[in-house]
Every structure is written in C-alpha cells, then in structure tokens.
Amino acid sequence: MEPRVEESGLGEGLGQGQGLGRRAVHGAAVTVVGQGAKVLLQTLSVIILARLLSPSDYGLFAMVMAVAGVAEIFRDFGLSQAAVQAKTLSREQRDQLFWINTAIGVVLALSVYFGAWLIAAFFRHDELVPLIQALSLVFLVNGAATQFRASLTRSLRFTALAVIDFLSTVVGLAAAIAFALSGFGVWSLVLQVLISSLVVLLASVICSRWLPGRPRRGTQIGGFLRFGWHMVATQVVTYVGNNADTVTIGLVFGAAPLGNYNRPYQLVMNIANQLRSPISNVAIPVLSRLQDAGAKYWEFARVGQLALGYTLVAGLAVATGAAVPITDILLGHEWVASAPILSMLSAAAIFQTLAYFGYWIYVSKGITKALFKFNLVGVGVKVVFLVVGAFWGVNGVAAGYLISTFLKWPLSLYWIARSVEQVPIRMFVTGFLRMSALAGLGAASAFLATVLLANQGRWAQVLVAMAAAVLVYALGLFVPAVRRDVADLLSAASRLRKKQL
C-alpha cells in the first residue's frame, strides 16, 4: 500500500499506552464470549426452525443462498480485508473504499434481481424467483456496511463488533421464529437474513462514529484494489468449492434431500466458522502488525493453531463420534437419517480448523495471489470427490467432502512455503498430525460410549460421550508433545497478558 498518514480514528485502537499483546488478549476474550453467545443463538435457531419448517423449505433456501453468496463475495471485493491488512489507511482512502463497496452493492442487487428467472430455471424451481429478488436487497445493505465493519476491526474494537453480531442475530432469529409461526415457510429464512443485515448496518454506523465524505479524485487506492482483486478471485473459487455440494445435491437429488443435507451442514460448518471467527478476528490484524517480526510472527500463528486444536477441535470430535444422539436431540427424531452426514462433516471441520492458520498467513502476509492458486487447485480436488461421491447418494457427497478436506491441508502449506521464506513447516505439520490423532481418539471414544449406552437415552449417550472425549484429552497430557503444546499455549497467553508479544 502507498504510505499515507494514519488517521486518528484508526490509531486509538492501538495507542493510549496499551500494548498489542494486551489488546490481543482483550480482543480474544471479548470475541470468544460474543461469538459463543452468537453460536448459542444460531444453534437455537437451527433447533427451533427445524421443527417449524420442512426440509423442502431449507432446500429452497439453500439454493437461494448458494447463488446469492457468489454475489456477496463480489460485493466485498476483498476491500474489507485490504483495509484491515494495510499498514496505513488515510481518511480519504477509507471514504473511497466505502463508495466503491456501496456501488458494487447496488450493481449486484440489480443484477441478482433481474437474474432471478435464470437462477430459478437453473435449479428448475420457479418458486425461487420472488425469494431471490427479495434477497437482492441484502447486497445493497451489506455493501454500505463493509467499510464500517472494517474500520471497527482495524481499530481492534472487538467489543463493538461482538455486540453488533449478537444483536443482529437476536433480532433476526426473533423475526424468523415469528414469521415461521405465522406460516410464512421459507420466507421466514429470507426475512431473517434481510433483517439481520439491516441491524448490522445501522449498528455499525453508530459504533464507527464516522460518516464517509464524498469521493475525491487522485486518492491512491491502487494497492487496495490489487489486494482486493486477488482476495475476491480467491473467495470466488473458495465459495464455488464450498457450495459445490449444495449445487450437486440440489440438481441431482432435489430440494428435500438437499434440506436433509443442509441442516447438518448448517449445524456443523456454520457454527464451526462462527467459533473460529473470534480467533481469526484477533489473529489477522495482530499478525498483520507482526508480519515483519520474524520468530514472533510464527510463534503467534502456532499459538492460534493450538488454541483451535485444543478447544473447538475437541468439541468437533464429540460431534463426530456421537452424531446420532446429537442429531436426535438438536434436530428431532425425523432427522436421524442425517446423522452420518453430521458425523462426516464434523470430521471435515476438524481438518479445516487445524489447517485454518494457513489462511491467516496468506492474508496477514498479503500473499493473496498464492492463496488464489492454492484454492484453485483445492476446489478442483473437492469437486472431483463430490461428483464421485454423488454416485453413492447424499452420504457419498458428505464422504467426498471429508476426503477432499483432508487432502487439501498439505497443499496449503506447500503454497505458503513457496511464497514466504523460513516457514517452520515441520512445526505446523507435526502439530496438525498430533492434534488430528488426539481428535480421532476422542471421536472413537465418544462413539463407543454411544454404542454402550444405546438403551439409556439420548442425553445419557451425549453426556457420557463428552466425558469419554475429555478423558482421552486428559490422558493425552501424559504424552510429552501434548504436554508441551498445552504449556506453550498457557505460556503464550501469560505473555500476552503481560504485553510481551
């Protein structure tokens, strides 16, 4: 990025005598609490709405979101991450980025609205047309909100972000439940997205405490656009890969089977993304500021991998092994046939989570071109396995998703090593394998617990499965490498609190 004078509003998040380490710890704590509350609400949303809406409703909504999500990526154009990653950002540059994102939002809203008939024809469901047209408004709203949220992230104002996300989730969920009870069907899900987006925009404007000025000629934003172009290309490829399963199932098997797949997917993948988000929201801006700090940079990235590996991954191990009782409790008995899907997607989420630090490195180091190349190959691998898996039905698609996820993580490290010097590859690989093995043992113990307590009720199965997984992780402390991992994680947290980052 071109060097410019940093505006005062962005400096307050890092100044006033507070070290970066202390800000990171505070930000992690706030975002973990806020995101935990949001995940709880989203889980309740899945539980409640799964009992009020049909699989066909969810299948239609998944079709809408699969297409709408592509437009959403172009709406951002990677400029939110560009604004966060930049070493300096002037007020004029931020204003210019706001107007670019808003203009893109307007164009996309119109494109999606008038393209609704083509999208509906693609899926062979005419009832998609009004749903898509209503959802097109989201692109305009989110386009206007992009730089307000980027400003809050850049300033490390994690409390404000957590409050905004929680508030929008509460309001959206309340609206969806009210509309579902009133018989609105799939429209309840569409209105939930619309209302949540409006709340995010209004709250972000209020919390950001700035209003964009008019765009000015001569403002240097070329660096931001180059960064953003590589990001948007990467995100489009990633999104195609992430939704290839939805499109495959929707085209081959129809709305109801897609709904049966989509509910476990929402329960596992979306919640996993939400739980990874707190650490990512802290890691990317902090690593961006440490990108020239040598060993400290890699130490912080490894700490992030450990933090995910010994928390979220442990929970996913329980979901992998105890999928049957968890599906019955959360979604209802009529969804138990989706339990194998939930199990395989939970295992896939384990591999995604353990490899997630790679994304932080790509973004914080600004090597988005390498990220694009990796994702292009990774998506190709995924699509192949999804298509092959489709010959064995919806469960086969889930199995293809799992296999492709496991195969992609070494590719990511390969591209990072080609783009960045002195990457401690061995450290990350051994950590990945060690935590994967521990998660596998945790999942196996959870599954065994559910089999032994098959006649004791679903809640008993889940509780004992959790206890069995916890026991596995506790016994893991007798392994020196695991013990070192935990010690390093606790030591890093202590140093961060003491501002020794």
C-alpha angles and dihedrals in degrees: 000000000000112000111254136164110275113241116239096241092063095047097060092075091063104029137062093086097297116132122227091244093056091047089051093052092046091046092049092049094048095045093045091054093043094044091046090056090047092050090050090053093047090050089052088049091056092045096048100038093045086065094046101043134051129241087250090058090053092044092055091046091049089054091052094048094045090062098033091054092064090057089047090060092053089048090062093038089193090284095122091060090041090057092048095045097046116108090219133017124184125208091247091053091050091050091050092050090051093056092045092053092046093049091049089050092054093049093048093047090055093043094051093044094054093037093056093100092055092048092049090049090051092057092035093234115120091188088072093073100081091038092055093044092052092048092051088080089069091071092058093047095045092045090059092046097050101089094038089060092042089054091053091048093047090051089050090237093156095157092061092047092049092050092048093050093047094047094048091049093050094048094044093048093048090051093047093051092047092050093044091052088050091057100255092136115188090003087072089068094046092049090047090060094045095049094045091052092052091051091050092052096048095044093046092053091050095047096043093060094209138096121206119251124220116289114266128210117240096032107145109234101140093111091052092050093049091050090045094049092055090046095050092047089051093046093049091053091045092048092050088053094046092051100037088096092053093049093044094051093041093052098039104034107019138231101310097052088044089054090052089053096040097058095058089041092054091045094051111024101036092045091046089052091050092050092048090049098076093058092041092050088057099034099054099052092040094047089047088060091045095047091112096039098095114205093015089062094055092042091056092047091051092048088054091052090050092047091056095039097055098041119027094026091055090055091048089052089059091049090050094053100035098040096130099058092037091054091047093050099043103035104022135254093285089065097053091106086069092061095097088053091051091049095051094044090050090054089048090051089055092059092043091052096048090051095043095099087073090068090054090054094049093051101038092047091046093234094138093143089063089046089055093052092048093049092047091058093038093053090049090055091048096049091051092054093044093052092047091046091053088073086071095048130247092325088054090055089053090050090051089051090053096048094047091050092055092049095050102063098073089050089058093053090047092057093045091052090051092052104037129048125235097011110175092229096165092055093054095041095051090046091051094049094044095051092042090055091048091049090049091054090046091052092048092051091048091051092049090052092054091050094049092048097042091128097043101078134266097274092052090050093052096045094049090044089055091048091050092052091047089052091053091052091046091052088048088069087074087068108088095220093052090046089053090050092055092044091050091049093051091044092051091050090051092050091049091053089051091050092245096132 
